[in-house]
Structures are given as structure tokens and as C-alpha cells.
Amino acid sequence: MSLQVPGIAFGHVVEHLPTEVSKLYDEARYCMAVNSFTAAVLVCRKILLHITVDKKGPTGQTFEQAVDYLASKGYVPPDGKPWVDQIRKKGNEANHEIKLMSKADSEELLTFLEGLLTFIYAFPAKAPKTA
């Protein structure tokens, strides 16, 4: 078996994303393809801020306040806040501590992030229009 470099992007394409969110999500997916797990985690963290801004959240808040905003406005699925907090916490570890993230860390965060982006952007865009 031969090694393919770079590897295949992790996860699935999510449609109907704002341009910047889409670019960052692709960047995180491609980080996985080259085993850049810490970078993938950092980009996942950054995506949360971009979602907050896109959804008209106040700027200049702490990361925790941004996550709370998303949850309070219904952009986080029921029982999903611990997962959004996990993206924030792991992203903080990667950003503020001398710690490398693992493949498992980045897969976990990107898998949840894919679902979150689908919940926030793809599902509403595909919903039937009401008269």
C-alpha cells in the first residue's frame, strides 16, 4: 500500500457556509490531511468566533462569552453546549499552553464542528420556505 501525501481532507463538505467560515472549515479539514492536528484544533476554535460574528454576536467579548452567546441564541443544538465548550477548551490549550494536540483531539472537534455547521447553516438553507 502506498502513502498518499497530502492525505484526504477529513470529514465532509458542508454547504451554505459564509465564505470565511467555509475557507476556515476547509483549512481545518486539510490540516488533518497533513497531520497538522494542533493547527486543526486552533482553526476549529477560530471558526467559533467567525460564527459568532456572522450571527451578529457582540465583538470584544471573551471566548467563553462568545460561546455563551451562540448557545443563548439557539445556534447550539440541545445538549450541544459541552461540545462547543470542548472546542473552546481544547483550542485554548493549543493556543495558550505548550501542548500538542493529537489526531483524536482534532478528529473529535472537527466531527462536532461539522455537525454544528450543518445545524446552523446547511439545515436552515434547505428547509422548505413558508408562505
C-alpha positions in Angstrom: 0.0 0.0 0.0 1.4 3.4 -0.9 1.2 6.5 1.2 -0.8 9.4 -0.3 0.6 12.8 0.6 -1.2 15.0 1.3 -4.0 12.8 2.6 -7.7 13.2 2.0 -9.4 16.1 3.8 -11.1 14.9 7.0 -14.9 15.0 7.2 -17.4 16.2 4.7 -18.2 19.4 2.8 -20.9 21.5 4.5 -22.9 23.6 2.1 -24.3 27.1 2.6 -21.5 28.4 4.8 -20.4 32.0 4.8 -17.3 32.5 2.7 -14.9 33.0 5.6 -16.3 30.1 7.7 -16.1 27.9 4.6 -12.5 28.7 4.0 -11.6 28.1 7.6 -13.5 24.8 7.8 -11.7 23.6 4.7 -8.4 24.7 6.2 -9.1 22.7 9.3 -10.0 19.7 7.2 -6.9 19.9 5.1 -4.7 20.4 8.3 -5.8 16.9 9.1 -4.7 15.6 5.7 -1.1 16.6 6.5 -1.2 15.5 10.2 -1.3 19.1 11.5 -3.5 18.3 14.4 -2.7 21.3 16.6 -3.3 23.6 13.7 -6.7 21.9 13.0 -7.7 22.5 16.6 -6.7 26.1 16.5 -8.7 26.7 13.4 -11.8 25.0 14.9 -11.5 27.5 17.8 -11.3 30.4 15.4 -14.4 29.2 13.5 -16.4 29.6 16.6 -15.6 33.3 16.7 -16.4 33.7 13.0 -19.8 32.0 13.6 -20.5 34.4 16.4 -19.7 37.5 14.3 -21.7 36.1 11.4 -24.7 35.6 13.7 -24.4 39.2 14.9 -22.8 38.5 18.3 -21.2 41.3 20.1 -17.5 41.8 19.4 -14.8 42.3 22.0 -16.1 39.5 24.3 -14.1 36.7 25.8 -14.2 33.4 24.1 -16.4 32.0 26.8 -18.9 34.8 26.3 -18.9 34.2 22.5 -19.8 30.5 23.2 -22.5 31.5 25.6 -23.9 33.9 23.0 -24.2 31.1 20.5 -25.9 28.8 23.0 -28.3 31.5 24.2 -29.4 32.4 20.7 -30.2 28.8 19.8 -27.3 28.2 17.5 -26.1 25.2 19.6 -28.2 22.1 19.4 -29.9 20.8 22.6 -27.2 19.2 24.8 -24.5 20.5 22.5 -23.0 23.2 24.7 -20.5 20.9 26.3 -19.2 20.1 22.8 -18.9 23.8 21.9 -17.1 24.3 25.2 -14.8 21.4 24.3 -13.8 23.2 21.1 -13.1 26.3 23.2 -11.2 24.5 25.9 -9.0 22.4 23.5 -8.4 25.4 21.4 -7.3 27.3 24.4 -4.9 24.5 25.4 -3.4 24.5 21.9 -3.2 28.3 21.9 -2.1 29.2 25.4 -0.2 26.1 26.6 2.9 24.3 25.3 0.9 21.3 24.3 0.5 19.4 21.0 -3.0 18.2 20.0 -3.5 14.6 18.9 -5.2 13.2 15.9 -8.0 12.1 18.3 -8.4 15.6 19.6 -8.7 17.1 16.2 -11.0 14.4 14.8 -13.3 14.8 17.8 -13.5 18.6 17.4 -13.9 18.6 13.6 -16.6 15.9 13.8 -18.7 18.0 16.2 -17.9 21.2 14.3 -19.2 19.6 11.1 -22.5 18.8 12.8 -22.7 22.3 14.3 -22.1 24.0 10.9 -24.7 21.7 9.4 -27.2 22.6 12.2 -26.5 26.4 11.9 -26.2 26.8 8.1 -27.0 23.8 5.9 -30.2 22.6 7.5 -31.9 26.1 7.6 -30.8 26.7 4.0 -32.5 23.5 2.9 -35.7 24.0 4.9 -38.9 24.4 3.0 -39.9 28.1 2.6 -43.1 29.0 4.3 -45.6 31.4 2.6 
